[in-house]
Amino acid sequence: MRYIGNKTKILSVIDRMLVKKNLDKEGLSFFDAFTGTASVAEHFKKRYRIIANDNLYFSYVMAHAKLNFPQNAFQTLGFDPFEYFNSADTDGFEGFVARNFAPVLSERMYFSDENARKIDFIRTTVNEWRASEKINDDEMFYLIASLIESVSKVANVAGVYGAYLKKWDPRAVKKMIFLPLDETGGAAQRAEVYNADILGVIKNVEGDILYLDPPYTKNQYSVQYHLLETIALYDNPELRGVTGARDMTALSSDFSKNGNAEVAFEQLIADAKFRHIILSYSSDGIMSKEYIESVLKRYGKKETFEFVKFNYRRYKNSKAEEKEDHSEYLFYIEKKDKATFASPLNFIGGKHDMVEFFNSHMPEKINVFYDLFAGGFNVGLNAPAGKVVYNDVNYKVKELLEYISKVNICEFYKYIRKQIKNLGLDKQNKEAYLKLREKYNRTPLALRDCRDLFLLIMFGYQQQIRFNSSLDYNNPVGQAGFNDRVLEKLVSYSREVKRKSVTYCSEDYEKFENEINGDDFVYIDPPYLITLGSYNDGKRGFNGWSRKEEERLLNFLERLNEKKVKFMLSNVLHHKGKTNDILQAWIEKNNFKVIEYKEKSRGNREEIIIINY
């Protein structure tokens, strides 16, 4: 049958990728997560242990029939069902299809009246045979799948089943022949087949190879194939409209919706318990190549990432415009054991690249993790603790991150896209940027929309977070803007932060002293006294930092040490010929442990952590 996005023609490309990655071994498990008509799963069923899933029931039926072909079929029935149905007289037989999808009774022209009656007779009889146990489930699925294939040869449609043609296609007026489903022989072993939303299934299955072929475009498969769903279920649904579509709302795929697709894909990769991931996609797809690559590298080993681009004639409906640059994509990555997450906010001195280093030196058990100079929240978000206290003196930044932790991220993304379009925000569009900045600053402080602050940060100079003493945002326009790599950070950050119990505060760090106890852990990342970070001057919405502030912080940490509270302090001892003599003396006085960060990727700063355990 004709099926949108069928991958039969690129099986060789997928196979080459598997061979290249040394995965062409018998006995591995292969999960075809969006199986459709099961062409990929069927191709590999003799090599791998197959798992397949699709949220459409007719696809579930096709997968069962192709992957679990009944051995010694129809022995209990005692005769050939195909000969029986092809010789049966169905004149006068009236069922759901004849009443609703043929011209005499419904005026709909999906099938000729003769073929509609035959479809009804087959479906009614198959249900009766199963109820009386003349056939088993495998035989039932095989007969229904055979009917779906046979129907496709006489349906009066233009490839898909969203609507019928207004004139009869010559093949649609021919008598339908009920043909056995073509199948490629026995499988390595019985397949697991699911009929559910992939985001639910992925949490409960695991294995070796995950193959993903999600919908690319806004075309909902549930709408395009509603008639095949009705024939497969044969459940007499309530129909609506000229086309006679059943209500398929519950089967609407997030992968066919802007915004939802990106969020769903990130969650799918995050939850996948498969070592190897292969993804088919398209240059015409909703998600960009850059977004997909960012997600895969978030959860996979970057050095294993591979991308293949090739030409392949795409499905095109009447609304689609031909594009000369259309290409098909194939992605591969090996998933790593644990991902780290990056804040969507760009703080000078942010520590995302150091979180694995930090975590490797933290205690195994932490009751509450206190991130007292949290900034963009890279460290606290990735900390090995379920309960985290976020604290930053700039409460507008705190409000923004707290909002991201609670909002439906799809709705936030839709707002971002809408504002970018309506305001004309773009790289270096100074006029549009200043208009938004003026609107934000003119609004009373308590009523300022943190979503607009996020846009100002994204389109501001180097995406810096700069305020004046009145907390008016004063960063000039920049050259970056909101892009798909930032979107990936936003989506993954939002999902991960919702998994933790986070308390958001904007206080002076000393106010937490009495509530912190010996089972807790404190991380401190203050402004560095001997560097020139813009946060040191106290004029950008943040407190200034001086020798007096340095001494106050170190005294605070000494008091925590006396309470047997474990802490970690990020800092530098030496920078461009300068030495932090206050910090050096404090370390020697207390005999605290200093650990150097070996990677030299932070502007030649000699980063260290200081711990008291």
N, C-alpha and C positions, 0 to 999 in steps of 0.2 A: 504494500500500500504506500501511497504517497504521504510523507510525514514531514512537517516543518523541521528542518535542522537534522534530518537523518544523517548519521555519520558513516554509512556504508562506504562511501567513496574515499574516506580518509582513514580507513582501518589500517592501511599500510603505514601511514604516518605515525599513528599511535603505536603500532607494532615496532617500528624502528626506534621510537623513543624507549620503549620497554627493553628492547635488546641492548641499546646503548647504555642503559642504566643497570644492565645485568639482572633484569627482572623477568626474563623469559624462562622462568623455571617452573616446572610442574609442582603443584602442591601449595603455592602461595594463594592467598585470598585476594579477590578482586571485587570491589564494591562499585557497581554501576548505579550511581545515586539518583540520576535522572534518566531512567532507562528508556522511556518512550516506547518504541516498538521492539526494544531489546536487541537491536542489531549488534551493538558493541558487546554486550554480555554474551550473546549467542556465539559470536566469533571466537571468544576466548574461553568458552565453557569446557573445552577438552583439555585446556592447559591449567586453568585455575579453579579454585573453589569459589563459585560465584555467589555474590550477594547482590540483589537488585531491589530497586525501589522506584515507585512513581506515585504521585498523589492522585492520578486519574485511574479509575477502576478498569477501564478498558485496556490501559497500558499494563496494569497488574495482571490482567488475564493473558495478554500477549506474552508477557515475560514468563508466566507460569507454563504456558503451552510450549514455548521454545526451549526453556531451560529444564523443565521437568516432564519431558515427553513420556506419555504413559507406555510402559513396557507391556507386551502381550495385550494390546488394547482391545477393548470391547468383547472380551470373552464371556462375561456375564450377560451382556446384551445379546450375544449369539448371532449377530449378523452385521453386515457392513452398513453403518449409518449413512454414509455418503450415497451409496446406491439407493438406500431407502428414501432419503429426502429428495433426491433428484428424480425419482420415479413417482413420487406421491402426487395425488391430485389435490391441489389447494384451492380450486375454484369454490367460491362462497365462504372460504375461511376468513374471518375478520378478527383482527387483533389490534394492538395499540399502534403499530407502525402503519397499518392500512388506514386506520381512522385518523391519523394525525400527520402523515408524511407522504401521502399519495393523493392525486388530484380528485378522484371521485368523491371522497368523503371530506377532504380538508382543503382542497384546492392547492395545497403545497405540492411542489413538483420535485421532491427529493428522489422518489422512486416511482416507477410505473406501478399501476395497481397490482399487476400480476406478481411483480417482484416483491412488493410490500407484503402481499399475502403469504408468499413463500417464507419471507423473513419471520413473520409472525408464527407460522406453523413450526419452523425450526426451533425458535426460541421457546415457544410453549412446550413443545415435545421434549426438548432437552431438560427443561425444568421438571417435567413430569418424570422423566427417566431418573433424574438425580433423586427426586423425592422418594421414588420406589426402589432406589438402590440398584437399578439396572446398570448404572454407570457410577464411577467414583469421581472425586473432585478433579483429579488430573485429566480424566476423560472429558468431564464437563468443560474445563478450561480449554482443552484442545478443540472441542467442537465450537465453542463460542468464538475463539480466536480464528478458527477456519471461516466462520461466518463473517467476521469483521473483514477478513481479507477478501472473501468472495463479494461482499457488499461493495467494497471499494472499486470493483471492476464495473459496476452498473449504477453507481450513484451519480445523480445529475447535479454535480457540483464542480467547482473550479479548483480542485486540489484539496481544499479543506471543506469543513462541513458547517461553517458559520452561516451560510445561506445557500439556497438552491438557485440554479439557473432559470431564467424566465422562458427559455426555449429548450427543447429536448436535445441533449447531446446524443448523437447516433448510438453510442455504446449503452446509454441509459435505457433505451427501449428494447434492448436485447434481453432474452430470457436469462436470468441468473443461474449459473451452474455452481452448485455447492461443491467446492474443491477442498481437498485436504491441505492444511497449512504446510508449506515447505519447511522442513526442519533438517538440521545438519547432523543428526545422529545423537548418540548418547553423550552425556556430560561426564566430567571427571568424577563428580559426585553430585548429590542432590543440592539444588540451589535454595538459598533462603530468599524469599520474595516478600517484600513489604508494600503496603498500600497506605501511605501516610505522608504527612509533611516531612520533608527531609530534615528540618531543624529539630524535630522531635526524634526521628529515627537515629540521627548521627550520634546522639548521646548514649545510645544503647548498643551500638555495634562497634567492633574494632577488628583490625586486620592489617594487611600488608599494603595493598594498593587501593587508593581511592581515585576513581575516575569521575570527573564532574563535567556535565554537559548541560548547564542550566539554560533556561530561556534567555535569549539575547535582547529581544525587542519588547515593545509594549503589547504585541499580540499575545493575548491570553490563550494558552492551549485549551483551557477549560471551555472557552467560548468557541474556538475554532473546531473543536471535536465533540460538541455537546451531543450530537446525534449518535455517535459511536458509543458514548457513555450511556445513553439511554438504551441502546440495543444490548450492550453488555450487561447492564443492571436489570433491564426489563422490569422496572418497578412502577410503571404507570405514573410517572411524575406529572405534576401540574405544569403545563406549558404556557408560554407567553409570547406575544408579539407575532409578527408576520412569519418569522423564521421557525417558530415553535420551539424555542430554546427552553431548556429546563433551567432552574435557578442554580447557577454554578458559583455563586458568591463565595461559598465556603472553600472552594478549590482555587480561588484566585491566587496567583503566585506573586510573592513580593519581588521575585527576580525580574518581573516584567514592569516594575514601577520605579521611576526615578527616585533616588533617595533610599527607598526601601531595599532596592537591589544591593546597594553598597553595604548597608547595615546587615542584611541577611547573609551576604557572602562572608563578611568578616566573622560573624558568629559561627557560620558553618566551618570555616577553617580553624577557628579557635577551638571548637568542640570536637574536631575530628581526631579520632584515636587510630590513625593510620600513618605508617612511617613514610610512605611515598604518595604524593598527590600529583595527579595529572589533570589539567583543565583544558577543555576546548572552549574557545570563545571566538568573537568576531570583531573586526574593526567597526562594524555597524552597531555593536552592542551598547547597552546603556552604560556599563562600566567602562572606564578607560583602561588602556594598557598600563598606564602609570599607577592607577589605583590598585589594580590586580597585583602588579608586581610589588607594591608596597605592603599589601596584606600578606602575600606569600613570604616575603622576606621578614616580616614581623614574626611569623610563626615557624619559619623554616631556616635551615642553614644557608646563609647567603651564598656561600661558595658553591652550593649545589644547584642554584637557580639556573634554569635554562628556558629560553624562549625561541620558538620556531614560528616563522611567518610564511604563509604560502597562499597561493590563489586557489579559489574554489567557488564555483558558481553558486550563488546564494538563492534561497527562497525569496521570491518577490511577489507581493500582492499588488493590487491596483493602486494602493496609496503610496507605495514605495517608489523612491526615485533611484534610478540607476546611478551607481557611483563607480567611476573608473578605478578608484584606489581601494576597492573592497578587498579585504584579505581575511583569511582565517588564521586564528592563533592557536598554538599549543604551548602550554606552560608546564613546567615540571619543577618540583622542589622536594627535598627530603625534609620532613618536619623535625624540629628539634624538641628536646624534652621540656623546656620551659621558655616562654617568651618574656621579654621585658617591654614595658610600655612607656611611651613618650608623651609628655604634655603637649597640647596644641599651642601653648603659649611659649614665646621665646624670651626666657629670662637670661640676661647676661650671666655667665657662670653656671648655667643650668647643668645638672649632673646626670642626664640620661645615659651618657656613654660610660658612666662610672658605677651604675647601680649593681651590676654583677660583681664588681670588685667590692663594693660596700657589703652586699649580701653575703659574700663569702667570708666576711670577717664579723658578722653579727651572730649573737647567740641563737641557738636552735629554737628556744622557747621564749616568746615575748608576749606579755599580757596585753599592754597597750603601747603602741609605738607613737611617740611624740615627735612630730616634725615641726620644730618651733620657729624656723625661718623657712617656711615651706615653699614660697615662691610659686613656681609652676607645678609643684607637687610630684616631681619625677621620683624622688627617693621614697617618700611616704607611700605613694601608689604601689611601688614595687617591693615594699618591705614585707618580710615574712611574718606578717601579723594580720589577724582578722579585724582588730580594732585599731583605728588610727586617729590621732588628733592632728588636724591641719591647723596651722597658725601662721598668719602673716600680717604684718602691721598695716598693709594697704588693704582696707576692707572692700574696696571696689573690685580688686582682683579676687579676693575671697568670695565675694558675692557671685562673680562670674563662674568660678570653678564649682561653687556649690550649685549653681543653676545647672551647669552641664551634668553634674552628678545625679540630678533628679529629673531632668526633662526627657521626654521622648526624643531621641536624637534625630529621628526622621523629621519630626516637626521643626526642630531647630535648623536642620539642613535646608528644609523647604523655605524657611524664613530667610536664611542667608542668600539662597538663590534668588528669591523674589526681590530682596533689597538690592542686591548687586545689579539686577536687571532694571529695576525701577529708578534707582539713583544714578545708574550709569557708571558705577564703580569699576575702575580698571587700573592697570599699572600706570602710575604717573598721571592719572586724571586728577590734577590738582583741584580743579573747580568742584567736581563732585565730592571729592574727599573733604575739602574745607567746608562744604555745605553740610555734610553729615556731622563733622566735628563741631561746627557752630550750633547745630541743633542739639547735639548731646550736651555741650557745655552750657547752653542757655536753659536747659531743663533743670528745675530744682534738684539739688544733690540727691535727695532721698527718692526721687522719681525717675532717675536716669535708667534707661534700659540697658541691662548688661549685654544684651545681644548686639546692640549698636557699638558698645565698647569693644566687643570681639571683632566686629568689622573694622573699626578704626585701627585696632592693633594689627590686623591682617594686612591692611593696605597702607600702614604707616611705614616710616623709614626703618629699614631693617627689622620691622615688626617688633620694635622696642616698646616697652611699657613706660611711658613718660607722662607725668602729671606735674602741674605747678603746685604751689603750697595750698591752693584752694581746691585741689583735686580736679581741676579742669584738665582735660587731656590736651597735651600740647606737642605731640610728635608731628613732624611734617610728613607729607605724602612720600611714599616709598616706591620701590620698583618690584615688589614681590606680589602681593595680592593673595587671594584665597585660591589654592589649587588642589589637585587630587591627592597630593602627598600630605598636605595639611588635613584634608578631609579624612584620610586614613588614620592619622593620629587622633583626630577628634572622635571618630567612631570607635576605635579600639580603646582609647582612654575612657570614653563614656561607659562602654560595656564593662570594662575591668573595675572602674571605681564603684559601680553599682553592686559589685560582688563583695565589697568591703563595708564595714560599719565605720563611717567617717564622721567625726565631729568637726565642724568648721568654726574657727575662732579668728578674731583679729584683736589680739591683746599684746601687751608687753610680755615677753617670755617669762619674767620673774613671777607673774601672777599664777603660773602653773606649779610653782615649787611645792606648795603644800599638798597638792593632789597626786603628785608623782610618788610612787612607792617602789620598793625594791624589786618587784616583778616586772616593772615597766622598763622601757628603753627610750633614751632620748637621743635624737639626732639633731645636730646644730650645724647650719651652713650660713654663717654670718657674712656680711661684707668683709672683704680681706683688707686689712689695715694698710698693707704696703703695695696694693695694686690701685689702679685708677678706674675702677668700676663706677658707672654713673650713679649707682645707688649710694655711694659714699658721701655725697655732698648734702644730702638732706633736702634737696630742692625738687624732687621728682615724685612726690607722693610717698616717699619712704623716709624713715628716720635717718639722720646722718650717722656717720661712724667715725669715731675719733679714738685716741689713746684712752680716754676716759671710758668710752663705751667698751673698748676691748677689755680693760681691767674689770669692769662691772660683769661682763659675761664670764670671764675666767673665774671670778669669785663665785658666781652662781654655780658653775660646774664643780668647783671645789666643795660646795655645800651638798650637791647631789652625790658626790663621791663619798662624803661622810655618811650619807644615808644608805650607802651600798647600792645606789642606782647606777646601772651601767649606761655609759654614754659614748657617743662617737662625734668627734668634732672635725669638720673639714676645714682646711686652711692651707696656707703656704708659709714656709719659713724664710725662703729666699726668692727674690724676684728682681731682675735687672739691677743687680748689685746691692739691693737693699736686704736687710735682715729684720725680721720681726723680733726684736730683742725682748719685748714683753712676753711674747708667746714662748720663746726659747727658754727664758728663765723659769717660766711657770711649769713647763714640761720637766725641766731638770729638778725643780723643787719637789714636784709630786711623783717623780719617777714614772710618768705615764709612758705608754708604749706608742711609738711613732712608726707608721707603715707608709712607705712611699707608693704612689701610683706610678707604675712603670711605663705606661703608654705615654708617649710624648706627642700628644695631639691637642693640647689645650693651651696653645699660644705660648709655648716654652715656659709655662709656669710649672714649678716643681710641686705638684699637688701632693698633699699628705692627708692621712687621717690620724687622729690622736684618740686612743681608747684607754679606758681605765680598768680593763679586765684581761 
